[in-house]
């Protein structure tokens, strides 16, 4: 039955419809107006739009602009439009907003078509790229409450229009791609995504790679190529199909690209990954302290946040040298660890390690496991029982971490018996640090041994005492009888150093030979002549920041110092007597490229140029015919190199300090606790435990001409010549001619 309406009824119903439409439109406009004026919460200001807030990772860059790592809450790094591959832009537009270049933030044609498309089963989102950007930057998480989501949507529309008025289309595309979440390991932004999934920069992304990443935007977890490769592949092909429809790919290109596998080069980025993790950890602490001490803050007075503010930190680290240093450690330390383990095989640690139970307890108390159990309210007895109950654990080995089942207390024993190693190399002229390896595994042993840790320096301190003698005009050719020396007047007991009889050289020998073979009696003799205070004062002028008591025993290195300070001190010998502060920060820029800090190294004239040069001659003696000679006969480094080995009491610490005109390097090896050490000096001495890491590093450096470190460059002699004779044959003739005999140094 058909009901025929009268004309007046039709007019009346049309009026109802139009009144409803007009009312809804008026209500919508009213809601937009009140939203604009902040009824549903404040909108971003003009300044906010010009400086949109996003958690942006701070980048740490090497001297050759390689990204060493990042500090982040969200692993996000920004790019400019010129750094984007056209494939990324095309994939984004084809997928998310095909009319992007035609609308002004809101695509009303698309909005009006949504109800019709949903009716026929084709789901389509109404948000343009600009609206999605507005949501990413200013709206936060999507509200679950329908009313709040509606008001949130109104805000996004208004912000989108504002963004379109403030920015170009290219800038909006770039900002959007810098804010998108790509899932794995907290990866945000196209730059981090390109590096994480394909290990390339965004400008190098191919069409299939771009399609995969853009496909993840809809659901980074659901379309993860790591967890769900089949879904990711189908989604990638769908995106490429859309690119084909938009004319960004030809039919032939689409067919070929669909046949390609995902071809991931997955490089998950975490704070533990990448080169120089110990350096980056120390760098972060140093910069935070620097900002506090110098009151460096943002324009609004709030402090910089390294995890959120997208700074760029330009460092002195050379990425290639850093790689060589880490490779040298990885190459030698497994060999040394095997030697160490063999010495302790079948030996009871309880009987042969002083205070071993105390060391285990300390290790237990410091462990995360102990703190967690304590936080759970476990008693001391329950915690100890837990540590003595086998459990699934992950252990560090030089072949990679391994899963095993063992008692947690035994894992502490295992950790205590692992050798640690630290390495730093620097340019003695500029003070620029080129390589920094603070430990053997940052993931497992977080403590940095380059700058944060100090250990007894042993015989590497002897050159400081000899330098005072040289500065007083004594020739390195001066001969001294190698006999025990007792020094009194410093403390209640006389001090008589010991000398290993295996290394002892009887008779009268020159100071150069005494240093080369690390003879304790003659070092003590020189100390008795020059006195402790001048030696202590020189050590402090050479940049040692730890406590150095003015006692005779500092001649043999009974004080503690860091690898950082020791490398800086030895740079004085290579740098004509000038101490240039070891430097690792060049400058810091904010996210807009404004320089907020520039570092200028401190410079101190620690000794005269002649003394420094004579000391390089003496230190070359260590390598030519002394305790460091294996550098020549085993590793083939016959070019001008000076150095000094160091071994502390009970072989607890092994040191090697190496100097060339262009690089000064410090290496330390030992266990976490000094009471755990090599059981023989043959293996525990610095010549075996530290020198080889230096040797392997230098061989790699010399073999790469691009680094500019030349083999056959010798130390520069003073411009005004020498007043001290270093030719020992000529010195003997002088002595015979004057009838003098070296009995005392005589000052």
C-alpha positions as CSV (number, residue, x, y, z in Angstrom):
1,X,0.0,0.0,0.0
2,X,1.5,3.3,-1.1
3,X,0.8,6.4,1.1
4,X,0.6,9.5,-0.9
5,X,1.6,12.6,1.1
6,X,0.1,15.9,0.6
7,X,2.4,18.8,-0.5
8,X,2.0,20.5,2.8
9,X,3.1,17.3,4.6
10,X,6.2,17.0,2.3
11,X,7.1,20.5,3.1
12,X,6.6,19.9,6.8
13,X,8.9,16.8,6.8
14,X,11.5,18.5,4.7
15,X,11.5,21.3,7.2
16,X,12.0,18.8,10.0
17,X,14.9,17.2,8.1
18,X,16.5,20.5,7.3
19,X,16.0,21.8,10.8
20,X,17.7,18.7,12.2
21,X,20.6,19.0,9.8
22,X,20.9,22.8,10.5
23,X,20.6,22.1,14.2
24,X,23.3,19.4,14.1
25,X,25.5,21.7,12.0
26,X,25.0,24.6,14.4
27,X,25.7,22.4,17.4
28,X,28.8,21.1,15.7
29,X,30.0,24.6,14.9
30,X,29.2,25.6,18.5
31,X,31.2,22.7,19.8
32,X,34.0,23.7,17.6
33,X,33.9,27.2,18.9
34,X,33.8,26.3,22.5
35,X,36.6,23.7,21.9
36,X,38.6,26.5,20.2
37,X,38.2,28.6,23.3
38,X,39.2,25.8,25.6
39,X,36.0,24.5,27.2
40,X,37.2,20.9,26.8
41,X,40.8,21.7,27.7
42,X,43.4,24.1,26.5
43,X,44.7,23.9,22.9
44,X,48.4,24.3,22.0
45,X,49.5,27.9,21.7
46,X,51.3,29.4,18.7
47,X,54.6,28.7,20.5
48,X,53.6,25.1,21.1
49,X,52.9,24.7,17.4
50,X,56.2,26.2,16.5
51,X,58.0,23.9,19.0
52,X,55.9,20.8,19.3
53,X,56.8,18.6,22.2
54,X,57.9,15.0,21.6
55,X,60.2,12.7,23.4
56,X,63.2,12.8,21.1
57,X,66.4,10.8,21.7
58,X,69.7,12.5,22.3
59,X,72.4,11.4,19.9
60,X,76.0,10.8,20.8
61,X,78.2,11.3,17.7
62,X,81.8,10.4,17.1
63,X,84.4,12.7,15.7
64,X,83.5,11.4,12.2
65,X,79.8,12.0,12.8
66,X,79.0,8.3,13.4
67,X,76.1,7.8,15.8
68,X,77.6,5.9,18.7
69,X,74.3,5.6,20.6
70,X,71.4,7.4,22.0
71,X,69.8,8.4,25.3
72,X,66.0,8.0,25.2
73,X,62.7,7.3,26.8
74,X,61.4,6.8,23.3
75,X,64.1,5.8,20.8
76,X,63.3,8.7,18.4
77,X,65.6,10.7,16.2
78,X,64.5,13.4,13.8
79,X,65.2,13.8,10.1
80,X,64.5,16.6,7.6
81,X,62.4,16.2,4.4
82,X,65.5,16.1,2.2
83,X,66.7,13.1,4.3
84,X,63.6,11.0,3.4
85,X,63.4,8.6,0.5
86,X,60.5,9.5,-1.9
87,X,59.4,5.9,-1.4
88,X,58.6,6.6,2.2
89,X,56.5,9.7,1.4
90,X,54.7,7.9,-1.5
91,X,53.9,4.9,0.7
92,X,52.6,7.1,3.4
93,X,50.3,9.2,1.2
94,X,49.0,6.2,-0.7
95,X,48.1,4.4,2.5
96,X,47.0,7.1,4.9
97,X,45.9,10.1,2.9
98,X,45.7,10.0,-0.9
99,X,44.3,13.6,-1.0
100,X,46.9,15.0,1.3
101,X,48.1,17.7,-1.1
102,X,44.4,18.8,-1.8
103,X,42.9,19.4,1.6
104,X,43.8,21.9,4.4
105,X,44.0,19.5,7.3
106,X,40.5,18.0,7.2
107,X,39.3,16.0,4.2
108,X,35.5,16.7,4.3
109,X,35.0,14.6,1.2
110,X,36.6,11.7,3.0
111,X,34.6,12.4,6.2
112,X,31.3,12.4,4.4
113,X,32.1,9.2,2.6
114,X,32.8,7.2,5.7
115,X,29.2,6.3,6.6
116,X,28.5,5.1,3.1
117,X,31.7,3.0,2.9
118,X,31.0,1.5,6.4
119,X,27.5,0.6,5.2
120,X,28.9,-1.5,2.3
121,X,31.5,-3.1,4.6
122,X,34.6,-1.0,3.6
123,X,36.1,0.4,6.7
124,X,37.9,3.6,6.3
125,X,39.4,6.0,8.8
126,X,38.6,9.7,8.5
127,X,41.8,11.1,9.9
128,X,44.2,12.8,7.6
129,X,48.0,12.7,8.0
130,X,47.7,16.2,9.6
131,X,45.1,15.0,12.1
132,X,47.2,12.0,13.0
133,X,50.1,14.3,13.5
134,X,48.0,16.5,15.8
135,X,47.0,13.4,17.8
136,X,50.6,12.2,18.0
137,X,51.9,15.6,19.1
138,X,49.2,17.1,21.3
139,X,46.4,14.7,22.1
140,X,48.2,11.9,23.8
141,X,46.6,8.5,24.1
142,X,43.2,7.9,22.5
143,X,40.4,8.3,25.0
144,X,38.2,5.3,25.6
145,X,35.2,7.2,26.7
146,X,33.1,8.1,23.6
147,X,32.3,11.6,24.7
148,X,36.0,12.4,25.6
149,X,37.1,10.8,22.3
150,X,34.6,13.0,20.5
151,X,36.0,16.1,22.2
152,X,39.5,14.9,21.5
153,X,38.6,14.6,17.9
154,X,37.4,18.1,17.8
155,X,40.7,19.3,19.2
156,X,42.5,17.3,16.6
157,X,40.5,19.0,13.8
158,X,41.3,22.5,15.1
159,X,45.0,21.6,15.7
160,X,45.2,20.1,12.2
161,X,43.9,23.3,10.6
162,X,46.4,25.3,12.7
163,X,49.2,23.0,11.7
164,X,48.3,23.4,8.0
165,X,48.4,27.2,8.4
166,X,51.8,27.1,10.2
167,X,53.7,24.5,8.2
168,X,54.2,23.4,4.6
169,X,53.0,20.0,3.4
170,X,56.6,18.8,3.4
171,X,57.1,19.9,7.0
172,X,53.9,18.1,8.1
173,X,55.0,14.9,6.4
174,X,58.4,15.1,8.0
175,X,57.0,15.9,11.5
176,X,54.6,13.0,11.2
177,X,57.3,10.5,10.2
178,X,59.4,11.7,13.1
179,X,56.6,10.9,15.6
180,X,55.4,7.5,14.5
181,X,55.7,4.4,16.7
182,X,57.5,1.4,15.0
183,X,57.3,-1.0,17.9
184,X,60.4,-3.0,18.6
185,X,62.7,-1.7,21.4
186,X,60.7,1.5,21.8
187,X,61.5,2.6,18.3
188,X,59.9,6.0,17.3
189,X,60.4,7.9,14.1
190,X,61.4,6.8,10.6
191,X,65.1,7.3,11.2
192,X,65.2,4.9,14.2
193,X,63.0,2.5,12.3
194,X,65.2,2.4,9.2
195,X,68.2,1.8,11.4
196,X,66.5,-0.8,13.6
197,X,64.9,-3.0,10.8
198,X,67.2,-2.5,7.9
199,X,70.4,-0.8,9.2
200,X,70.1,2.0,6.7
201,X,69.4,5.8,6.7
202,X,65.8,6.9,5.7
203,X,67.0,8.3,2.4
204,X,68.1,4.8,1.4
205,X,64.8,3.0,1.9
206,X,63.7,1.0,-1.1
207,X,59.9,0.8,-2.1
208,X,59.4,-2.5,-0.4
209,X,61.3,-1.4,2.8
210,X,59.3,1.8,2.9
211,X,56.0,-0.1,2.4
212,X,56.9,-2.5,5.3
213,X,57.6,0.3,7.7
214,X,54.5,2.4,6.7
215,X,52.5,-0.8,7.0
216,X,53.5,-1.1,10.6
217,X,52.0,2.3,11.5
218,X,48.5,0.8,11.7
219,X,49.7,-1.7,14.3
220,X,53.4,-2.0,15.1
221,X,52.9,-5.0,17.2
222,X,50.3,-6.8,15.0
223,X,52.3,-6.2,11.9
224,X,55.8,-6.7,13.4
225,X,58.1,-8.3,10.9
226,X,60.0,-10.0,13.8
227,X,57.0,-11.5,15.6
228,X,54.6,-11.9,12.7
229,X,56.5,-12.0,9.4
230,X,53.6,-13.4,7.4
231,X,51.3,-10.6,8.4
232,X,54.0,-8.0,7.8
233,X,54.7,-9.5,4.3
234,X,51.0,-9.4,3.4
235,X,50.6,-5.9,4.7
236,X,53.7,-4.7,2.8
237,X,52.3,-6.1,-0.4
238,X,49.0,-4.4,0.2
239,X,50.7,-1.1,0.7
240,X,52.7,-1.5,-2.5
241,X,49.4,-2.3,-4.2
242,X,48.0,1.1,-3.0
243,X,51.2,2.7,-4.3
244,X,50.6,1.2,-7.6
245,X,47.0,2.5,-7.7
246,X,48.3,6.0,-7.0
247,X,50.9,5.8,-9.8
248,X,53.9,5.6,-7.5
249,X,54.8,2.1,-8.8
250,X,54.4,0.6,-12.2
251,X,52.7,-2.8,-12.7
252,X,56.1,-4.4,-13.5
253,X,57.7,-2.9,-10.4
254,X,54.8,-4.1,-8.2
255,X,55.1,-7.7,-9.6
256,X,58.9,-7.8,-9.0
257,X,58.7,-6.3,-5.5
258,X,56.0,-8.6,-4.4
259,X,58.4,-11.5,-5.0
260,X,61.0,-10.2,-2.6
261,X,61.3,-11.6,0.9
262,X,61.4,-9.1,3.8
263,X,65.2,-9.1,3.9
264,X,65.5,-7.6,7.4
265,X,68.8,-6.5,8.8
266,X,67.5,-6.3,12.3
267,X,69.6,-4.2,14.7
268,X,67.6,-3.7,17.9
269,X,68.9,-0.7,19.7
270,X,69.1,-0.6,23.5
271,X,71.3,1.4,25.9
272,X,73.6,-1.7,26.2
273,X,74.1,-2.0,22.4
274,X,76.4,-0.2,20.1
275,X,80.0,0.9,20.4
276,X,81.4,2.5,23.5
277,X,78.6,1.7,26.0
278,X,80.8,2.4,29.0
279,X,81.8,5.8,27.5
280,X,78.2,6.7,26.8
281,X,77.2,5.9,30.4
282,X,80.0,8.0,31.8
283,X,79.3,10.8,29.3
284,X,75.7,11.0,30.3
285,X,76.6,11.5,34.0
286,X,79.3,14.0,33.1
287,X,76.9,16.1,31.0
288,X,74.2,16.1,33.6
289,X,76.7,17.3,36.2
290,X,78.0,19.9,33.7
291,X,74.5,21.3,33.1
292,X,73.9,21.6,36.8
293,X,77.3,23.2,37.6
294,X,77.1,25.7,34.7
295,X,73.3,26.3,35.0
296,X,72.8,25.3,31.3
297,X,69.1,25.2,30.8
298,X,66.4,25.7,28.1
299,X,65.0,29.2,27.3
300,X,62.1,28.7,29.7
301,X,64.5,27.9,32.5
302,X,63.7,24.2,32.7
303,X,66.6,21.8,32.8
304,X,67.6,19.8,29.7
305,X,66.5,16.1,29.7
306,X,69.0,14.0,27.8
307,X,66.3,11.3,27.3
308,X,63.7,13.6,25.8
309,X,65.1,16.8,24.4
310,X,66.9,15.5,21.3
311,X,70.3,17.0,21.9
312,X,73.3,16.2,19.7
313,X,76.5,15.5,21.6
314,X,79.6,15.7,19.5
315,X,82.5,13.7,21.0
316,X,86.2,13.2,20.3
317,X,85.8,9.4,20.0
318,X,87.0,8.0,16.7
319,X,84.5,5.3,15.6
320,X,87.2,3.3,13.9
321,X,89.7,3.4,16.7
322,X,86.9,2.6,19.2
323,X,86.1,-0.5,17.1
324,X,89.7,-1.5,17.0
325,X,90.0,-1.1,20.8
326,X,86.9,-3.3,21.4
327,X,88.2,-5.9,18.9
328,X,91.6,-6.0,20.6
329,X,90.0,-6.6,24.0
330,X,87.7,-9.3,22.6
331,X,90.6,-11.0,20.8
332,X,93.0,-11.2,23.8
333,X,90.9,-11.3,26.9
334,X,89.5,-14.8,26.3
335,X,93.1,-16.1,25.9
336,X,94.1,-14.4,29.2
337,X,90.9,-15.7,30.9
338,X,91.8,-19.2,29.9
339,X,95.3,-18.8,31.4
340,X,93.7,-17.4,34.6
341,X,91.2,-20.3,34.8
342,X,94.0,-22.9,34.3
343,X,95.9,-21.5,37.3
344,X,92.9,-21.8,39.5
345,X,91.7,-25.2,38.3
346,X,91.4,-27.6,41.2
347,X,92.5,-24.9,43.7
348,X,90.3,-24.2,46.7
349,X,89.4,-20.5,46.7
350,X,88.3,-20.7,50.3
351,X,91.9,-21.5,51.4
352,X,93.8,-19.5,48.8
353,X,91.8,-16.3,48.5
354,X,92.0,-13.9,51.5
355,X,88.5,-13.1,52.9
356,X,86.8,-15.1,50.2
357,X,83.6,-15.6,52.2
358,X,83.5,-11.9,52.8
359,X,83.9,-11.2,49.1
360,X,81.0,-13.5,48.3
361,X,78.8,-11.9,50.9
362,X,79.6,-8.5,49.5
363,X,78.8,-9.7,46.0
364,X,75.5,-11.2,47.2
365,X,74.5,-8.0,49.0
366,X,75.2,-5.9,45.9
367,X,73.3,-8.2,43.5
368,X,69.9,-7.3,42.0
369,X,68.6,-10.7,43.2
370,X,69.3,-9.9,46.8
371,X,67.7,-6.5,46.6
372,X,64.6,-8.0,44.9
373,X,64.3,-10.7,47.6
374,X,64.7,-8.1,50.3
375,X,62.0,-6.0,48.8
376,X,59.7,-9.0,48.8
377,X,60.2,-9.2,52.6
378,X,62.3,-12.3,52.7
379,X,64.4,-12.9,55.8
380,X,68.2,-13.3,55.7
381,X,67.9,-17.0,56.1
382,X,65.4,-17.3,53.3
383,X,67.6,-15.2,51.0
384,X,70.6,-17.3,51.7
385,X,68.6,-20.4,51.0
386,X,67.5,-18.9,47.7
387,X,71.1,-18.2,46.7
388,X,72.0,-21.8,47.5
389,X,69.1,-23.3,45.4
390,X,69.8,-24.1,41.7
391,X,68.0,-21.8,39.3
392,X,68.0,-20.9,35.6
393,X,70.6,-18.2,35.1
394,X,72.3,-16.3,32.3
395,X,76.1,-16.0,32.4
396,X,78.5,-13.9,30.5
397,X,81.2,-15.7,28.4
398,X,83.5,-14.5,25.7
399,X,81.5,-16.5,23.2
400,X,78.2,-14.8,24.2
401,X,75.8,-15.1,27.1
402,X,74.7,-18.6,27.9
403,X,71.7,-20.0,29.8
404,X,72.5,-22.5,32.5
405,X,71.2,-24.0,35.8
406,X,73.3,-23.3,38.8
407,X,73.2,-21.9,42.3
408,X,73.0,-18.1,42.4
409,X,75.9,-18.0,44.9
410,X,78.0,-20.0,42.4
411,X,77.2,-17.4,39.7
412,X,78.7,-14.8,42.1
413,X,81.9,-16.9,42.4
414,X,81.9,-17.2,38.6
415,X,81.6,-13.4,38.2
416,X,84.3,-12.7,40.8
417,X,86.7,-14.9,38.9
418,X,86.1,-13.1,35.6
419,X,88.9,-10.8,34.6
420,X,88.1,-7.1,33.8
421,X,89.9,-4.9,31.4
422,X,89.9,-1.2,30.7
423,X,91.4,0.8,27.9
424,X,91.7,4.4,26.9
425,X,93.7,6.0,24.0
426,X,94.1,9.8,23.4
427,X,95.8,12.3,21.3
428,X,98.5,13.9,23.6
429,X,98.5,17.2,21.8
430,X,94.8,18.0,21.7
431,X,93.8,15.9,24.7
432,X,91.1,14.3,22.5
433,X,90.1,10.8,23.7
434,X,89.9,8.5,20.6
435,X,88.9,5.2,22.2
436,X,87.3,4.2,25.6
437,X,86.6,0.7,26.7
438,X,85.5,0.8,30.3
439,X,85.0,-2.9,30.9
440,X,84.4,-6.3,29.3
441,X,80.6,-6.4,29.1
442,X,78.4,-3.4,29.8
443,X,75.3,-5.6,29.9
444,X,76.8,-7.7,32.7
445,X,79.4,-5.5,34.4
446,X,78.2,-1.9,34.4
447,X,81.0,-0.4,36.4
448,X,83.4,1.8,34.3
449,X,87.1,1.1,35.0
450,X,88.4,4.0,32.8
451,X,87.3,7.0,34.7
452,X,85.0,5.9,37.6
453,X,87.3,3.2,39.0
454,X,90.8,3.6,40.5
455,X,93.4,0.9,41.1
456,X,96.9,0.8,42.4
457,X,99.2,1.7,39.5
458,X,102.4,-0.2,40.4
459,X,105.5,0.4,38.4
460,X,103.8,2.7,35.9
461,X,104.4,5.3,38.6
462,X,108.2,5.0,38.4
463,X,108.6,7.4,35.5
464,X,107.3,10.2,37.7
465,X,110.1,9.8,40.1
466,X,112.7,9.5,37.4
467,X,111.3,12.7,35.7
468,X,112.0,14.7,38.9
469,X,115.6,13.5,38.7
470,X,115.9,14.3,35.0
471,X,114.4,17.8,35.6
472,X,117.3,18.3,38.1
473,X,119.8,17.7,35.3
474,X,120.6,14.0,35.9
475,X,121.4,12.0,32.8
476,X,119.5,8.7,32.1
477,X,123.0,7.3,31.6
478,X,123.9,7.8,35.3
479,X,124.9,4.5,36.8
480,X,123.7,3.4,40.2
481,X,124.6,0.2,42.2
482,X,121.5,-2.0,42.2
483,X,121.3,-2.9,45.9
484,X,118.6,-2.7,48.6
485,X,117.7,0.8,49.8
486,X,116.1,1.7,53.2
487,X,114.5,5.1,53.5
488,X,113.7,6.5,57.0
489,X,112.0,9.6,58.2
490,X,108.6,9.0,56.7
491,X,106.4,7.2,59.2
492,X,107.2,5.1,62.2
493,X,108.9,2.3,60.2
494,X,111.8,2.4,57.7
495,X,110.8,1.5,54.2
496,X,112.8,-1.1,52.3
497,X,111.2,-2.2,49.0
498,X,111.4,-5.7,47.7
499,X,112.7,-6.9,44.3
500,X,111.7,-10.1,42.5
501,X,114.9,-12.1,42.2
502,X,113.6,-13.4,38.8
503,X,113.9,-9.9,37.4
504,X,116.8,-8.7,39.4
505,X,119.9,-7.3,37.5
506,X,123.0,-7.2,39.8
507,X,125.7,-4.7,39.6
508,X,125.8,-1.1,38.6
509,X,123.3,-0.1,35.9
510,X,122.1,3.1,34.2
511,X,118.8,4.8,35.2
512,X,117.5,4.0,31.7
513,X,118.1,0.3,32.1
514,X,116.8,0.4,35.7
515,X,113.5,1.9,34.4
516,X,113.4,-0.5,31.4
517,X,113.7,-3.5,33.6
518,X,111.6,-2.0,36.4
519,X,114.3,-2.3,39.1
520,X,112.7,-1.4,42.5
521,X,116.0,-0.8,44.4
522,X,117.1,1.9,42.0
523,X,113.6,3.5,41.9
524,X,113.8,3.7,45.7
525,X,117.4,5.1,45.5
526,X,116.2,7.9,43.1
527,X,113.2,8.6,45.4
528,X,115.6,8.9,48.4
529,X,117.6,11.5,46.4
530,X,114.7,13.6,45.0
531,X,112.4,13.2,48.0
532,X,108.6,12.4,48.0
533,X,107.1,15.9,48.0
534,X,108.5,17.0,44.6
535,X,107.4,13.7,43.1
536,X,103.9,14.1,44.5
537,X,103.7,17.7,43.3
538,X,104.7,16.6,39.8
539,X,102.2,13.8,39.8
540,X,99.4,16.2,40.7
541,X,100.6,18.7,38.0
542,X,100.3,15.8,35.5
543,X,96.6,15.5,36.2
544,X,96.3,12.6,38.7
545,X,93.2,13.6,40.7
546,X,93.2,10.8,43.3
547,X,95.1,11.0,46.6
548,X,98.9,10.7,46.3
549,X,100.5,10.8,49.8
550,X,104.0,12.2,49.9
551,X,105.7,9.0,51.0
552,X,108.6,7.2,49.4
553,X,106.5,4.2,48.4
554,X,104.8,6.3,45.7
555,X,107.9,5.6,43.7
556,X,106.6,2.1,43.3
557,X,103.0,3.1,42.7
558,X,101.3,2.2,45.9
559,X,98.7,4.9,45.3
560,X,95.5,4.4,43.3
561,X,94.6,6.2,40.0
562,X,92.3,5.8,37.1
563,X,93.2,4.7,33.5
564,X,91.8,8.1,32.5
565,X,94.2,10.1,34.7
566,X,97.2,7.9,34.0
567,X,96.8,8.2,30.2
568,X,96.5,12.0,30.7
569,X,99.7,12.0,32.8
570,X,101.7,10.0,30.3
571,X,100.6,12.4,27.6
572,X,102.8,15.0,29.2
573,X,105.9,13.0,28.1
574,X,104.7,12.8,24.5
575,X,103.5,16.5,24.4
576,X,106.7,18.3,25.2
577,X,106.0,18.5,29.0
578,X,102.5,20.0,28.6
579,X,99.5,18.4,30.2
580,X,96.4,18.9,28.1
581,X,93.2,17.9,29.8
582,X,91.8,14.6,28.5
583,X,88.7,15.7,26.6
584,X,85.8,13.7,25.3
585,X,83.1,16.4,24.6
586,X,83.6,18.8,21.7
587,X,80.2,20.6,21.8
588,X,76.5,20.0,22.5
589,X,73.7,21.3,20.3
590,X,70.0,21.5,21.1
591,X,67.4,19.8,18.7
592,X,67.4,23.0,16.6
593,X,71.1,23.0,16.1
594,X,71.9,25.8,18.5
595,X,75.2,25.3,20.3
596,X,74.6,25.2,24.0
597,X,78.0,24.1,25.2
598,X,81.6,24.1,23.8
599,X,84.5,22.5,25.7
600,X,87.9,24.1,25.9
601,X,90.5,21.8,27.5
602,X,92.7,23.1,30.3
603,X,96.4,23.2,29.6
604,X,99.2,23.1,32.2
605,X,103.0,23.1,31.7
606,X,103.8,20.2,34.0
607,X,107.5,19.9,33.2
608,X,110.1,21.4,30.8
609,X,110.4,20.2,27.3
610,X,113.8,18.7,27.8
611,X,112.7,16.5,30.7
612,X,109.7,15.3,28.7
613,X,111.9,14.4,25.7
614,X,114.5,12.6,27.9
615,X,111.6,10.6,29.5
616,X,110.4,9.5,26.1
617,X,114.0,8.2,25.5
618,X,113.9,6.3,28.8
619,X,110.4,4.9,28.1
620,X,111.5,3.7,24.6
621,X,114.1,1.7,26.5
622,X,111.3,-0.3,28.2
623,X,110.2,-1.4,24.8
624,X,113.6,-1.8,23.1
625,X,115.2,-3.9,25.8
626,X,113.1,-4.1,28.9
627,X,109.8,-5.5,30.3
628,X,107.9,-4.3,27.3
629,X,110.1,-5.9,24.7
630,X,107.5,-8.4,23.6
631,X,105.9,-5.5,21.8
632,X,108.8,-5.8,19.4
633,X,109.7,-9.5,19.3
634,X,106.1,-10.9,19.5
635,X,104.0,-8.3,17.9
636,X,106.4,-6.8,15.5
637,X,106.0,-3.1,16.6
638,X,109.6,-1.9,16.0
639,X,108.7,1.7,15.4
640,X,109.3,4.5,18.0
641,X,107.1,3.5,20.9
642,X,107.7,4.2,24.6
643,X,105.9,2.5,27.4
644,X,105.9,1.1,30.9
645,X,104.5,-2.1,32.4
646,X,103.1,-2.2,35.9
647,X,102.3,-5.1,38.2
648,X,101.0,-4.5,41.8
649,X,101.4,-6.7,44.9
650,X,100.2,-10.3,44.5
651,X,99.6,-9.6,40.7
652,X,96.3,-8.0,41.6
653,X,96.7,-5.4,38.8
654,X,98.4,-5.5,35.4
655,X,99.1,-2.2,33.6
656,X,100.6,-1.1,30.4
657,X,101.1,2.6,29.4
658,X,102.1,3.1,25.8
659,X,103.2,6.4,24.2
660,X,103.7,7.4,20.6
661,X,104.0,11.0,19.3
662,X,100.3,10.8,18.1
663,X,98.6,8.4,20.6
664,X,99.0,7.8,24.4
665,X,97.2,4.7,25.7
666,X,96.5,3.2,29.1
667,X,95.4,-0.5,29.7
668,X,94.5,-2.1,33.0
669,X,93.6,-5.7,33.8
670,X,92.5,-7.3,37.0
671,X,89.6,-8.9,38.8
672,X,86.8,-7.0,40.6
673,X,88.4,-7.7,43.9
674,X,92.2,-7.3,44.5
675,X,92.2,-10.4,46.7
676,X,91.4,-12.5,43.6
677,X,94.4,-12.4,41.2
678,X,96.8,-14.4,39.1
679,X,98.8,-16.9,41.1
680,X,102.1,-16.2,39.3
681,X,103.8,-13.0,38.1
682,X,104.7,-14.7,34.8
683,X,101.0,-14.5,33.8
684,X,99.8,-11.7,36.1
685,X,102.4,-9.1,35.1
686,X,101.4,-6.1,33.0
687,X,103.5,-7.3,30.1
688,X,101.2,-10.4,29.8
689,X,97.9,-9.1,31.1
690,X,97.7,-5.6,29.6
691,X,100.4,-5.0,27.0
692,X,98.9,-7.4,24.4
693,X,95.6,-5.4,24.2
694,X,97.7,-2.3,23.4
695,X,99.7,-4.2,20.8
696,X,96.7,-5.6,19.0
697,X,95.1,-2.1,19.0
698,X,98.1,-0.4,17.6
699,X,98.7,-3.0,14.9
700,X,95.1,-2.3,13.6
701,X,95.6,1.5,13.9
702,X,98.9,1.4,12.0
703,X,97.4,-0.8,9.3
704,X,94.7,1.8,8.5
705,X,96.4,4.8,6.8
706,X,93.1,6.7,6.8
707,X,93.5,7.3,10.5
708,X,96.7,9.3,10.0
709,X,98.7,7.5,12.8
710,X,102.1,7.0,11.2
711,X,104.5,4.2,12.2
712,X,107.9,5.8,11.8
713,X,107.3,9.2,13.4
714,X,109.6,9.8,16.4
715,X,109.3,12.2,19.3
716,X,110.5,15.7,18.6
717,X,113.7,16.8,20.3
718,X,113.6,20.2,22.0
719,X,114.1,23.1,19.6
720,X,117.0,24.5,21.7
721,X,118.8,21.2,22.0
722,X,119.6,19.1,25.1
723,X,121.7,20.0,28.1
724,X,121.5,16.4,29.3
725,X,123.5,13.7,27.7
726,X,121.5,10.7,26.6
727,X,124.2,9.0,24.5
728,X,125.6,6.7,27.2
729,X,128.9,6.0,25.4
730,X,129.5,9.8,25.2
731,X,128.4,10.1,28.8
732,X,131.0,7.5,30.0
733,X,133.7,9.4,28.1
734,X,132.6,12.6,29.8
735,X,132.7,10.9,33.2
736,X,136.2,9.5,32.6
737,X,137.5,12.8,31.3
738,X,136.4,14.6,34.5
739,X,137.4,11.7,36.8
740,X,133.9,11.6,38.3
741,X,132.2,8.4,39.4
742,X,128.4,8.0,39.8
743,X,128.1,7.5,43.5
744,X,125.2,9.9,44.3
745,X,122.9,11.8,42.0
746,X,124.2,14.8,43.8
747,X,121.5,17.5,44.3
